[in-house]
Amino acid sequence: MTPIRFFALLALSAALPQTLSAQSAWTRLSPATAPSLRGGISGSTDGSQFLMFGGQTVGTTFLNDLWSFDGTSWTDLTPATGNPPGRDWHGQAFDSARGKLVVFGGRDGATTFSDTWEWDGTSWSQVTTANAPSPRRLPGMVFDSNRGVVVLFGGDSAGTRLNDTWEYDGTDWTQVTTAQSPGARWKM
């Protein structure tokens, strides 16, 4: 083991007990305002707040509201008009390079979507792209800050699990072909 690797491991092991003890207990928060109960949401962070879009209530109501949580309080950010159609099991990632929340796909009970929406902090815009992943629910999405692209993987299309990879650069989706790929799956 190299000296650098040894000291890195030593520093990590010294910090580990503090990290574990700091995360060893849950604290129940009771904010005055909060989103309604729901399932099938997607969430991501912009670095200062957690952003939660959509989902489904108990029953068949598909939601299109957007909420932020700053660690203490929930705030409803939903504009009066221009929102994406209600949906659950969509993909979502925050593009920190462009300062936009990106939402893709999902379903509303009757339709599985292949649309792309962006939230700029004030309003929603549907993005028309030349290329897009097939309609799907439950894809995994994350922003790759090193390359400045949103990466989408897998999901479910009409009961078929997928293992394709797509990248979104803020203008268009590009399918990425790799020599190897994880097996087909969806996020839960």
Phi and psi in degrees as a GROMACS rama.xvg file:
@    title "Ramachandran Plot"
@    xaxis  label "Phi"
@    yaxis  label "Psi"
@TYPE xy
-71.1587  154.469  THR-2
-58.1986  -37.9199  PRO-3
-63.7743  -45.7594  ILE-4
-63.9352  -39.9471  ARG-5
-61.9031  -46.9221  PHE-6
-68.2503  -32.7526  PHE-7
-65.1832  -42.8288  ALA-8
-66.7838  -38.4138  LEU-9
-62.6782  -44.8025  LEU-10
-63.3899  -40.7505  ALA-11
-63.9078  -44.8394  LEU-12
-67.2405  -31.1732  SER-13
-70.1346  -34.001  ALA-14
-83.2012  -23.7365  ALA-15
-58.5459  -47.882  LEU-16
-59.6504  -37.1506  PRO-17
-64.8428  -42.5363  GLN-18
-62.8498  -46.5446  THR-19
-65.4291  -40.8895  LEU-20
-69.7256  -31.1053  SER-21
-70.7387  -21.6577  ALA-22
-111.347  17.8758  GLN-23
-87.6439  -5.48169  SER-24
-135.865  141.742  ALA-25
-89.3007  145.971  TRP-26
-121.858  125.351  THR-27
-80.4637  125.865  ARG-28
-102.652  146.679  LEU-29
-131.33  70.9523  SER-30
-63.6832  150.255  PRO-31
-64.464  -35.4707  ALA-32
-121.013  140.089  THR-33
-154.859  156.477  ALA-34
-63.3996  157.453  PRO-35
-66.9085  160.986  SER-36
-63.0638  140.599  LEU-37
-165.636  163.839  ARG-38
-127.6  170.645  GLY-39
72.1923  23.139  GLY-40
-80.1206  166.627  ILE-41
-126.581  149.118  SER-42
-141.714  154.667  GLY-43
-157.163  169.516  SER-44
-119.815  146.953  THR-45
-97.9144  7.6872  ASP-46
103.067  -21.5043  GLY-47
-125.842  -16.5924  SER-48
-149.32  155.4  GLN-49
-91.5668  130.617  PHE-50
-111.388  127.583  LEU-51
-124.701  125.962  MET-52
-120.645  140.606  PHE-53
63.8166  -151.317  GLY-54
115.148  -174.064  GLY-55
-132.324  134.602  GLN-56
-77.2043  172.388  THR-57
-61.9017  122.954  VAL-58
111.44  -140.845  GLY-59
-126.534  29.7844  THR-60
-92.9785  117.263  THR-61
-96.6449  129.202  PHE-62
-99.2151  152.129  LEU-63
-132.379  33.0321  ASN-64
-93.7455  154.935  ASP-65
-122.835  127.246  LEU-66
-123.859  149.574  TRP-67
-120.712  148.437  SER-68
-130.613  123.567  PHE-69
-99.3068  11.6439  ASP-70
101.694  -14.905  GLY-71
-129.928  -46.6809  THR-72
-127.793  146.941  SER-73
-93.1325  141.895  TRP-74
-131.389  129.596  THR-75
-81.0829  116.003  ASP-76
-98.5854  1.16563  LEU-77
-61.2729  119.677  THR-78
-73.0429  162.901  PRO-79
-66.6422  -32.0505  ALA-80
-141.017  166.942  THR-81
83.5095  15.5644  GLY-82
-81.5277  153.823  ASN-83
-60.7277  156.712  PRO-84
-59.513  149.594  PRO-85
-57.2125  146.555  GLY-86
-166.679  163.68  ARG-87
-133.159  171.404  ASP-88
54.9898  32.9457  TRP-89
-86.0898  168.061  HIS-90
-94.7272  150.114  GLY-91
-152.798  137.995  GLN-92
-151.511  149.562  ALA-93
-98.7802  118.626  PHE-94
-84.5738  96.7284  ASP-95
-71.6757  -21.996  SER-96
-69.4801  -36.4953  ALA-97
-104.187  -7.43905  ARG-98
68.8084  37.5294  GLY-99
-132.007  140.584  LYS-100
-84.9472  129.678  LEU-101
-112.73  128.503  VAL-102
-120.446  134.556  VAL-103
-133.554  138.874  PHE-104
66.5279  -149.251  GLY-105
101.324  -169.593  GLY-106
-148.773  159.363  ARG-107
-121.923  19.0844  ASP-108
97.6713  -39.7213  GLY-109
-106.411  -32.5854  ALA-110
-124.868  139.074  THR-111
-103.31  126.803  THR-112
-90.9635  155.985  PHE-113
-132.585  34.863  SER-114
-99.1007  156.684  ASP-115
-118.775  129.794  THR-116
-127.453  147.371  TRP-117
-127.874  139.613  GLU-118
-110.438  125  TRP-119
-100.455  9.94405  ASP-120
102.264  -14.1115  GLY-121
-129.324  -43.0908  THR-122
-145.18  162.672  SER-123
-93.9304  147.644  TRP-124
-136.552  131.456  SER-125
-82.5691  131.526  GLN-126
-101.609  122.605  VAL-127
-91.9078  121.572  THR-128
-116.508  154.627  THR-129
-69.7393  -32.6447  ALA-130
-129.358  153.541  ASN-131
-160.352  152.273  ALA-132
-59.5587  158.596  PRO-133
-65.3453  160.229  SER-134
-54.4524  137.86  PRO-135
-163.765  161.24  ARG-136
-124.411  159.56  ARG-137
62.984  32.7292  LEU-138
-77.5422  154.803  PRO-139
-88.5624  136.06  GLY-140
-137.522  142.916  MET-141
-152.849  154.437  VAL-142
-96.1727  127.052  PHE-143
-93.6437  99.5742  ASP-144
-69.8906  -23.4773  SER-145
-68.4664  -35.3221  ASN-146
-108.97  -7.43607  ARG-147
70.7466  34.8944  GLY-148
-134.021  150.815  VAL-149
-84.8494  133.32  VAL-150
-111.761  129.22  VAL-151
-114.878  136.03  LEU-152
-134.002  135.155  PHE-153
60.7385  -150.271  GLY-154
121.273  -163.161  GLY-155
-132.923  132.832  ASP-156
-127.747  107.735  SER-157
53.0037  41.2165  ALA-158
88.1126  -0.586784  GLY-159
-104.969  122.615  THR-160
-74.0525  143.451  ARG-161
-115.299  156.435  LEU-162
-136.964  32.3532  ASN-163
-89.7887  156.052  ASP-164
-120.977  134.332  THR-165
-131.544  150.986  TRP-166
-124.773  140.293  GLU-167
-119.793  123.31  TYR-168
-102.387  10.7585  ASP-169
96.7982  -9.50199  GLY-170
-124.278  -43.6558  THR-171
-149.96  159.171  ASP-172
-93.9462  139.91  TRP-173
-128.903  127.739  THR-174
-77.3271  135.713  GLN-175
-105.658  125.462  VAL-176
-104.425  127.807  THR-177
-123.298  160.028  THR-178
-64.6833  -34.8947  ALA-179
-133.904  153.072  GLN-180
-146.582  147.615  SER-181
-60.0954  160.934  PRO-182
-64.7223  162.533  GLY-183
-60.2891  139.273  ALA-184
-166.836  167.498  ARG-185
-131.963  161.912  TRP-186
-84.8599  152.762  LYS-187
